[in-house]
Amino acid sequence: MYLTDDLDRDLESLGQSGARVFTIGYSLLGRPIKCAVKGNLGGGQIFMQAAIHAREWATAQLAVKMLQEYDGDVGVWCVPMSNPDGAMLAQLGLDSVTDESLRNFLLQVNGGSYDFSLWKANARAVDLNVNFNAKWGTGAQNVDYPSPSDYVGMYPRSEPETRALCDFTEKIQPSLTLSYHAKGNVIYRGFECVNPYPQLAEQISASTGYPAYSSSGSSGGYKDWYVTTAYKPGLTVEVGESEWSYPQIQDNMDIVLAANRQVLDICARFVQDNM
């Protein structure tokens, strides 16, 4: 498991080693959405976010480990757990929710099952990575009702977690973004015909061994929104073997981290050379 307490402990350690740790907003249930930053805050910047899907909570630990190892000059801002309510729900089930009416709602949405380990959404049953304003609601798997996954929400940026990511991104205006997801060991670049600086994806592909593809069939994601509004490179990196369960990503963290160990350095060099 990797709970909010585990994240707080690791962020405290990062803070003691010189990183700045702060909160960019709050989840639906009032949990802080934490961010840490290292490096030079002048010039081009990198923004990395992870665990926007509840069941992909292990990517939060990966993002923290990547930031812990990073020692470059370019500023790296990291939101390891973009969906803290969902991450807790996927790991602890309804024990992570105190409100009885919300517990009943979530249980109903989950088909009466107390097993939330495959839940993707937030605590309002909105899939945050289809809630951004990038051809919102047009994805092949999108639904228009509360669901463990793929529910687009009432309107773009309807969720506090989505708004926090958007507002913060607009504030720091990063030169590129990395969104860590699970699973499949693959990289998705660009959005539809917008694909700035495709060479970055190729460089990261060569380092990780993950093939890079153009996105298709999806819409409303963070990366989609960033690429089409900033016209700068945004990448989604899916980690973990397809046949692994989501907890097995944590069990194999050494393998996953090894594959991604050079990603931030590659991004930093790219920013210095191109942005």
N, C-alpha and C positions, 0 to 999 in steps of 0.2 A: 504494500500500500504506500501511497504518498499523499498524505492528508495535509490540510492547511497548517497544522501544527508542524509537520515536517518541513513544509515550505518556509514557515516563519523561522525555524531553527537555521535552515541553510541561508536564508537571507540575512539573518543576524550575523552569521559567520562572514558572509560577503561584506557586510557593513564594517565589521571589525578589521577586514583586510583592505579597506579603503574605498569600497563602492558606496554610492549613495542610494539609500533605499527609501521609498516613499509610496504613497497611494495615489492612483490615478482616478479612482472612482469606487463605487460600491455596487455589489450584486443586488439582485432582486430581494434577497433575504438579508441584505445589509453586511455581507462579508466584504472586507476590503480587497480591491484588486491591486495587488502589489507590483511595483516596478523597481528594478535595480539598474544602475548605469555605471559603466566604467569607461575610462579613456578620456581623450581630449574632447571637450564639448564645443570647441570651435570648428568650423568647417563642416564637411560632409559627415553624416551620421547614419548608423544602422539601427533598425528597429526589428526586434525578434519577439514574436509572441507564440505561445503554445497552449495546449490543453483547452482550446475553445470548444472542443467536443468532450463531453463528460467522460466517456469510456476511454479516452486517450490521455488519461491523467498522468501516465508514465512520461509523456513528453514534457511535462513540467519539470520533472527531475532532470531529464536530459538537458533542457535549456539552462537550468541552474548550473549543471556541471560544465557545460560549454562556456558559460560566462565566468565561472571560477577559474578555468584554465586560460582564458583570453588575457593577453598581456600587451595588446597593441595600442597604438596611439589614437586611432579613430574611435570616436565615441560609439558605444554599443548600449542601447536601451533595451531592456528585457522585461516583458510581462510573462512570467512562466505559467501562470494559471489564470487564463482569461475568463474561465467559467467556474469559479470556486464552488458555487452551489451544486452545479452538475457533477463536478469531480467528487464532491463529498457524497452525493446521492448514489453515484455509480459504485462507490466503494463501501458505503455504510448503509445504503438503502434508506428506508423511511426513518431510521434512527437519527438521521442528519437533519430532519425537519421537525420543528416543534409544533407548528400550527396544525390543529386537527383537521380543519376543513381543507387545507392545502394537502395534507397527507392523503385524505380521501380522494381529492382530485387527481393527484399523481398516481395513486393506486388504480383508479379507473382508467386513466390514460394508458397505463402500463398493462392493461388487459387483466387486471386482478392479480398480477404476479408481484410478489415481494422481491423478486430478483431484478435489480436495476443495473446489473453489470454491463449491459449493452446499451444503456441509455446514452443519447448524444446531446440532448437538449439542456436548457436551463431549468430553473424551478417553475417556470410558467409553461413548460413543454414547448418552447420555441427553440428551434435549431439555430443557434447564433450565427453559424457560418452560411446561412441563407437569408440573413436578416439585414444585409448591407444593400446600399442603393447602387446595384450594378445589375441591370436587367432583373430586378427583384421579382420573384414569383414565376419566372419563366424556365426554371431548371426542370430537367426531364423527370426527376423524382420528387419535386416539390408537392406539398399538400397544404391545404388551407384550413386545417383544423389541428388542435393540439395533438401532439404525437411524440413518441420517444425520439423521432428523428424526422428531419425534412420539413417541419412546419415553419413557414416563412414569417409568421407573426402577422399582426394586424396591419402593419405598414413598415417600410424600411426604417431601421434604427428605432424600432419600437421598444427595444430592451435596454435596460441601463448598462449592461455589459457591452453591448454594441456601441452605444453612444460614448461610453468611456474610451473605447479603443479609437473611435473616429476622432473625438475631440483631442485626444492626446496626440494622435498622429498628425493632425492639422497643426497642433501647437509646436511640435519639434521638427516637422517637415523633413523627415528622413530622406536620405539619398536612395535607399533601397530597403525592402522589408523581407523578412523570412517568417513564414508561418509553419510551425512544426505540427504535423498530424501523424496518425497511424492508421493503416499500415500498408506495406507493399513495396518498400524500398524503391521509391520512384519520385521524380521531381516534376512538378507542373509549373509551367511558365506562362506569363502573359494572360490575356483574356480576349477571346475572339481574335480580331485582327490587330489588337494592340499588343505588341511584344517588344518593348524597348530593351536594348542591350542584351540580345539573346546569348551573347558570348559568356555572360556571367553564369547562366544555367549550365552551359557546356563545361565551364571550368569546374563548377561544383560537381557535376556529373562525373568528370574524370577523377576527381578526388574521392568521392564517396563510392563510386561504382554503381550509383543509381542512374538508370536511364532518364533522360529529360524529354518531356512531351508537352505539346501545346494543350491547354485545357479545352475540353469539349463536353457538352451535355449538362454542365452545371452553371449556376449563376448565383449572384447574391452573396458571394464569399468575401472575406476581408481582402484577400489578395486581388480579387476581381475589382473591388471598389478602389483599392489603392492604385492599381495599374492604370485604370481608366480615368482617375481624377488627377493623379500626379504625373502621369506619363513617364514614370521611372520604373526600374525593375522591381517586381514583386514575385517571390517564389513560394510555392507550397512544397514542403519536403515531407514525404510520407515515409516513416521509419518502421522497421520491423518486418520480418518475414510474413508473407500472407497467411501462412498456416499457423502462426503463433496466435495464442489467445492474447488479449490485451495485457493481462498481468505478466505474461511471458516477456513482454518488452522490458519490463523492469528486471525480471530474472536474468535477461541477457543484456543488461545495460552496458557492460564492458564492451560488447561487440558493437552495439549501436553507437556508443560514444566514440569508439575507435574509427568507425566509418565517417563520423561527422567532425572529427577533431580539428580538421583544417578549414572548416567552412567559414568561421568568423575571420580567420586570417585572409582567406581568399577574398572575402567581401571587403575587408579593410583595404587590401591592395587595390581592389577594383575602384573603391571610392576615391582613393588617393590619385589613381591614374586617369579616372574618367569623369568624376563628378565635381 
